[in-house]
Amino acid sequence: MPGQGWAFGGRGAGETMPTVGSQGMTESKETGQSNQSVARAVMILDAFAAAGGDMELGITELSEMTGLAKSVVSRVVTPLVAGGYLEQNARTRRYRVGLRMFELGLRYLRRPGAREAALMLLDELVRETGHTAYLGELDGHECVVLAAVEGSDRLRVVVSAGERWPAHVMAMGKAIMARLDDDALEEFLVGGWPHHLDGWRILSPEALREDLELTRQRGYAVTKDDGYPGVWSVGAALFTGPAAAAGARSGDARRAGKPGAANGERLMAVSVDIPAFAADEARLHELGRLLSAKTRRFVETVWNHRHPVGWGSLG
């Protein structure tokens, strides 16, 4: 920005265009090499994101996951370790996500705005229900868990922040899908249909369409016959729909054409999980109605009127 020392505008009178000589060619080459190094570092970090959990990866595995030569991987991870973005296990010599990445993740979650207000909503849901509550965000065809607040019940369901699963099998994901416009939803049901679920249950495409219509009518999504075995969930979106495929953030080539919210934030939702044996269907829908009322209040205050975070109860 201008106030930070950046110069803008055209050339003044009498100024001549610089010639591109050997120095310019050298700078261009160095810039290209720098961009390549950054791109390779991103590939390495993406590999850890894809691995999930606290998994450690060695040079060979990173090479296989990224397609980079082992020698290149070794060169790239060195500055990442030095900067704290990765750590090396002294015993196994393998690598894992570092503290600096954790710090950056917290900054993303806690930046002023809807996410910070949504954390207050999670706390309130846990206090009132005793069950674990989650905040998630749509990323491509998957939902990423941004935050989890554990319930007070002795028996509770816990999913760690940072985990990601297909939106089609999660209550929060279905709550978002139900708010998509027809084109974006069709892309989810056809081009984005998940094939590797690792134990998760999914409805048939036709059954999912019917379920999403019920979600629109109720104002909240339910996973009972789908989702993770033994877990029931309710979820509700934290935005007003419909969201269009053209709403993705500009410049994000990996997610271009994916659904996005008109207010510039990613599509978010909250959910509450309960052990299936600890409740009946009436309790499940009671939680759903509570969640729907809370999220409507959230949308009215945080999105529509832009109240500052910390203004008070969301319920």
N, C-alpha and C positions, 0 to 999 in steps of 0.2 A: 504494500500500500504506500501511497506517497508519503505519509507521515512516518514511515519507517525507512526512508532513505532511498526508495526506488525512484528511478527517473523514467518519465513518460514523455511522449510527444515526438514530433518529427525533428528533422535537422534544421538548424538555423541557417540564415542567409550566409553564403560564402563557404559553407562547409562542403567538403567533397566526400564522396563515397570512398571508403577504404578499399584498397586492393587486397585480394586474397593471394598471399604469397606462401612461402614455405612455413612461416609461423602459423598462418591461418589453417593450413592443411594439417599441421601438427596438432593444433588445438582441436580441430574437428575429429581427428583420429583418437585423441585422448578422450574426448567426450563420448565417442562411440564405445570405447573400451569401458569407460565408467558406467555407461548405461547397461552394457552387457553384464558387468559385475553386479549391478543392482538387480537386474532381472534374474540372475542366477541365485542371488541371496533370497529373493522372493520365492523362487522355486523350492529352495531348501526349507524355508519357513512354512510354506504351504504343505510340504511333505509331513511336517510335524503336526500340522492342523488336521491333515487327512488321517494320520495314524491314531489320533484320539487318545484320551486318557493320559496316563503318565508314562507312556511307552518311550523307551529309549531306542534310538536308531544308530546303527553303525554306518561307516563310510560306504560299505557295499550296498546296504539297504537303501541309503539315500541316493546312491548312483542308480540303482534299479528303479526307484520311484520317480526320479527326475529326468533320467536319460543322460545325465552328465557323466563324464569320465570320472573315475575315482580320484585322479590327480586334481581335477577341477574342484570336486567336492571338498577335498582336503584344504585347498587354498581358500575356498569361500567360507568354510566354517571357522577358520582361524580368527578373522576379525569379528565374527558373530559371537564367538566365545569371549574374546577380549572386551567386547562391548556389553557383555552380560545378557545378550539375547538368547544364547545357548549356554549350556553347562556341559562339561565332560565328566563322566563318572570315572574317578581315578582308578577304580578297581577293574571295571569292564572296558574302559576306554570308549564307551559309547556316549552318545549325546542325547540331551533332553532339553526341554524348554527352560530358559533361564528366568531369573527374577525380573530383568528389565522388561521382558514380554508381559509378565504379570502386571507390572506397574502400568504399562501402556494400556492393557485391557481394562484396568480399573478407571483410567482416565476416560476411556470411551464410554463406559457405563455411567460414570458420575458427572459427565458434562452437563451443564445446566439445561433443563428442559424436561421433556416428557419422560425420559428414562429415570431421572432422579425422582420425579413425582411418582412414577410407577413403583419404585422401591417402597415408598410410603404405603402404597396400596397393598403390596405384598404383606407388609407388617400387619396391616389392619385385618387382612383376610385370615392370617394365621391366628391373631388374637381372638377373632370371632368364631372361627371354626375348629381350631386345634389341629388342622391338617396342613401339610406342606404345600406351599404356594410357589409358583414359578412365573418368571417373566421371560418371554421368548421373542425372537425376531426372525422374520422371514429372510432367508438368504438363498437365492435361487429357488429350488424346489424343496428346500429343507428348512426346518426351524432350528435355530441355535438357542440354547438355554443361556440367557444372560445372567440370571440370578436365581437363586433358590433360597427360600427361608423355611427352615425345618419347622414342622408342627410340634405341638406339645404332647400329642398322644404317644403312648408307649409303643404302639405299633404304627409305623408311618412309612411312607414311600419317599425315597430320596434319589434324585437325579442330580448329578453334579453340573455346575455352571461350566459352559464350554462344550458340553455334549451337543451333538446335532443328529437329527433323525428326519426322515421324510415327513413333510407336512401332512401327508395323507393318513398317517397312523397316529397322530397326536391330536389331543383335544384343542390345544392352542393353534395347531396347524389347520385343522378343519374350521375353526372359528374364523381364521383369516381367509381361507379358501371360499367360505360362504359369502364373503364380502367382495369377491373379485367380480369384475364384469365378465360377460359371456366369453369374450375372446381369450382373456387371461385364464379363466377357469378351464376352457377347453384345452389350452396349451398344457395345463397341469395334468389333466386327465388323460392326455394322449402322449405328448412329447415328454412330460415329466414323470410318467408312471414309474414308481420304484420297482427294482428287480432284486435287490439284496437287502433283506429286512432283518436278518440275524435274530430270529425269534419273534419279531413283532407280527401281529396279525393285521390284515388289511381287508376291507370290504371289497366286493367286486365293483368295477366301475359304475355299473347301473345302481347298485345298492348305495354306493357313495354319493352319487348324484341325488338320490332320494334323501339320504341323511343330511346332505348340505342344505336341501330345501327346508327340512325340518329345523335345521340350525338357524336359518334366516327367520323362520316364523317364531321360534322360541327366544332368539337373542343369545343363545349359548350353544356350544357344541358338547357332545357326550361321546366318550369312548367306553363301551361296555362289552360288546361282542368283538370289538377290534382293539387296537392298541397293544399294550404289553400284557401278557397273561397274568391274571391275578390282581390287576390294577384297574380301577375305574377312575375316570377323569372327567372334569368339566372345564370348558375353556371359553373365553370371550375375547373378542377383538378390542383393541384400544384405539380405534379410528372409526370414522364414519365412511361407509362405502357408497357406491362401488369403487374399487381401485382398478385402475387400467394398466395394461401392460406397458403403456408408453410412459408410465410414471417413474421408471427406474432412474437412479441418479445419473446425470450426464457424465460422460467420461469413464464410466465403469464398463469396460468392454466385455468383461467376463459375465456380467449380469445384464447387459443391454437387452431390453425387451421384456425383462421380468417385471412383475407387478411392483408398484411403488405408490406411496401416499402423496396426495397433492400438496401436503404441508411440508414436504421436503424430508421428512423423517422416514425411516424404514417402517414397514408394516409390523406392528407389535401386537402381542396378545398375552393374556395371563391365564393360568390354569391352576386347578386344585386337584391333587391326587389323593385317593383313599384306597386302602386295601379292600379288595372286592368282598372278602368275607366279613368285613367290619361294618357294612352298611347294606341297606336294601335300596331298591330302585327309587322309592319315595324320597329317601334321604339324598340320593344322588341328584334328583331334580330340584330338591330344596336348595342344595348348594348351587346348582346352576342358576336358579332364579336370583339368589343372593349375588352371585358373581355378575350376572347381567345388570342388576341394579347398580352395583358398584362401578362397573365399567361405563355405563351410561353417564353416571355422575362425573367420572373421570373425563370423558369426552367433552361434556358440557363446560367443565371448568378449565381443564388444561389445554385442550385444543381450541374450542370455540371462543373462549373468553381470555385465554392466555393469562390466567392467574399466576403469580409468582410461586415457585416451589416453596413449600413450607407454610402455606396459607392456612392449613388446618386439615381436619378430617375430610377424607374423600367419600365418606359414607353418610 
